[in-house]
């Protein structure tokens, strides 16, 4: 069964990024080596814009996840100022790309993306300065690597689908799932 996501959540994601819009081809170009981070958990890419929103594990000076802010979220500009990083605005954090978290007794965190509350993520530390974000993708346990948002060609407000992509925890193969708005 395909999980449904509220169209309002997708609209907020797309609208919050209106100042960073720049057309790109229909396919999603991979992140360049310069866009990589050793702490990268996953990123969000969109069909109407080459810029990406990155979610990196945020560690303290001891190499442990920061208990007050376990994930650092920011934009990477890939169009007019390639490689430049920008923080999220208040509106973007509150309504589109931010997250809430609950620390668990085992030291992991349950992460809820503000625009994708339907599916919870689990953030776990896997070593000093190392972490993963996991969830079910196509009913399989997986490590999330990317969320791609495809919008209608003539409108950045109308979302066709979001595609989750990760690495299967069972066999290490890439696993994908398309989630359509309600």
RAUR-V164907 format. One record per residue. N is the residue number from 1. RES is the residue in one small letter. OMEGA is omega in radians with two decimals (none if undefined). NEAR is the number of other ideal C-beta (glycine too) atoms within 12 Angstrom. Layout:
{{N & RES & OMEGA & NEAR} {N & RES & OMEGA & NEAR}}
This chain:
{{1 & x & 3.14 & 8} {2 & x & 3.12 & 17} {3 & x & -3.13 & 23} {4 & x & 3.10 & 19} {5 & x & -3.11 & 31} {6 & x & 3.13 & 21} {7 & x & 3.11 & 24} {8 & x & 3.12 & 20} {9 & x & -3.14 & 30} {10 & x & 3.13 & 39} {11 & x & 3.13 & 26} {12 & x & 3.10 & 31} {13 & x & -3.07 & 42} {14 & x & -3.12 & 36} {15 & x & -3.09 & 29} {16 & x & -3.09 & 34} {17 & x & -3.03 & 38} {18 & x & -3.11 & 21} {19 & x & -3.10 & 18} {20 & x & -3.06 & 34} {21 & x & 3.04 & 23} {22 & x & -3.05 & 21} {23 & x & 3.02 & 16} {24 & x & 3.09 & 21} {25 & x & -3.11 & 12} {26 & x & 3.14 & 15} {27 & x & -3.10 & 11} {28 & x & -3.13 & 26} {29 & x & 3.13 & 21} {30 & x & 3.08 & 18} {31 & x & 3.09 & 25} {32 & x & 3.11 & 14} {33 & x & 3.14 & 8} {34 & x & -3.14 & 14} {35 & x & -3.07 & 26} {36 & x & 3.07 & 17} {37 & x & 3.10 & 28} {38 & x & -3.13 & 14} {39 & x & -3.07 & 31} {40 & x & 3.01 & 30} {41 & x & 3.12 & 41} {42 & x & 3.08 & 40} {43 & x & 3.07 & 35} {44 & x & 3.06 & 43} {45 & x & -3.10 & 35} {46 & x & -3.09 & 42} {47 & x & -3.06 & 35} {48 & x & -3.00 & 33} {49 & x & 3.13 & 34} {50 & x & 3.14 & 30} {51 & x & -3.10 & 39} {52 & x & 3.03 & 40} {53 & x & -3.07 & 45} {54 & x & 3.11 & 35} {55 & x & -3.12 & 38} {56 & x & 3.02 & 31} {57 & x & -3.10 & 34} {58 & x & -3.06 & 30} {59 & x & 3.04 & 27} {60 & x & -3.07 & 16} {61 & x & 3.10 & 9} {62 & x & 3.14 & 11} {63 & x & 3.12 & 18} {64 & x & 3.10 & 22} {65 & x & 3.12 & 35} {66 & x & -3.06 & 24} {67 & x & -3.13 & 20} {68 & x & -3.09 & 13} {69 & x & -3.01 & 23} {70 & x & 3.13 & 35} {71 & x & 3.04 & 39} {72 & x & -3.10 & 28} {73 & x & -3.10 & 37} {74 & x & 3.08 & 30} {75 & x & 2.85 & 35} {76 & x & 3.11 & 32} {77 & x & 3.13 & 25} {78 & x & -3.08 & 30} {79 & x & -3.02 & 23} {80 & x & 3.12 & 15} {81 & x & -3.00 & 15} {82 & x & 3.10 & 18} {83 & x & -3.12 & 22} {84 & x & 3.12 & 17} {85 & x & 3.08 & 22} {86 & x & 3.03 & 23} {87 & x & 3.09 & 17} {88 & x & 3.02 & 29} {89 & x & 3.11 & 22} {90 & x & -3.12 & 12} {91 & x & 3.13 & 19} {92 & x & 3.13 & 30} {93 & x & -3.03 & 25} {94 & x & -2.98 & 16} {95 & x & -3.05 & 25} {96 & x & -2.96 & 33} {97 & x & -3.14 & 41} {98 & x & -3.13 & 32} {99 & x & 2.98 & 35} {100 & x & 3.14 & 22} {101 & x & 3.04 & 28} {102 & x & 3.10 & 17} {103 & x & -3.13 & 22} {104 & x & -3.10 & 18} {105 & x & 3.13 & 8} {106 & x & 3.12 & 11} {107 & x & 3.09 & 17} {108 & x & 3.13 & 24} {109 & x & 2.97 & 34} {110 & x & -3.07 & 25} {111 & x & 3.06 & 36} {112 & x & 3.06 & 23} {113 & x & -3.03 & 38} {114 & x & -3.14 & 26} {115 & x & -3.11 & 39} {116 & x & -3.05 & 36} {117 & x & -3.07 & 21} {118 & x & -3.07 & 24} {119 & x & -3.11 & 30} {120 & x & 3.06 & 23} {121 & x & 3.04 & 38} {122 & x & 3.09 & 31} {123 & x & 3.13 & 42} {124 & x & 3.02 & 28} {125 & x & -3.09 & 30} {126 & x & -3.14 & 22} {127 & x & 3.12 & 15} {128 & x & -3.11 & 16} {129 & x & 3.12 & 20} {130 & x & 3.12 & 20} {131 & x & 3.08 & 37} {132 & x & 3.03 & 31} {133 & x & -3.10 & 42} {134 & x & 3.09 & 32} {135 & x & 3.04 & 38} {136 & x & 3.03 & 24} {137 & x & -3.05 & 34} {138 & x & 3.11 & 24} {139 & x & 3.12 & 16} {140 & x & 3.07 & 23} {141 & x & -3.06 & 22} {142 & x & 3.02 & 32} {143 & x & -3.10 & 33} {144 & x & 3.09 & 43} {145 & x & -3.06 & 32} {146 & x & 2.92 & 34} {147 & x & 3.12 & 41} {148 & x & -3.13 & 36} {149 & x & 3.12 & 42} {150 & x & 3.11 & 29} {151 & x & 3.06 & 31} {152 & x & -3.10 & 20} {153 & x & -3.08 & 13} {154 & x & -3.09 & 10} {155 & x & 3.08 & 17} {156 & x & -3.14 & 28} {157 & x & -3.06 & 23} {158 & x & -3.11 & 21} {159 & x & 3.04 & 36} {160 & x & 3.14 & 27} {161 & x & 2.93 & 27} {162 & x & 3.11 & 39} {163 & x & 3.08 & 30} {164 & x & 3.11 & 39} {165 & x & 3.13 & 29} {166 & x & 3.13 & 34} {167 & x & -3.12 & 25} {168 & x & 3.09 & 24} {169 & x & -3.11 & 21} {170 & x & -3.02 & 17} {171 & x & 3.09 & 11} {172 & x & 3.13 & 13} {173 & x & 3.09 & 16} {174 & x & 3.12 & 20} {175 & x & -3.11 & 28} {176 & x & 3.05 & 24} {177 & x & 3.03 & 29} {178 & x & 3.14 & 23} {179 & x & -3.08 & 34} {180 & x & 3.12 & 22} {181 & x & 3.12 & 30} {182 & x & none & 16}}
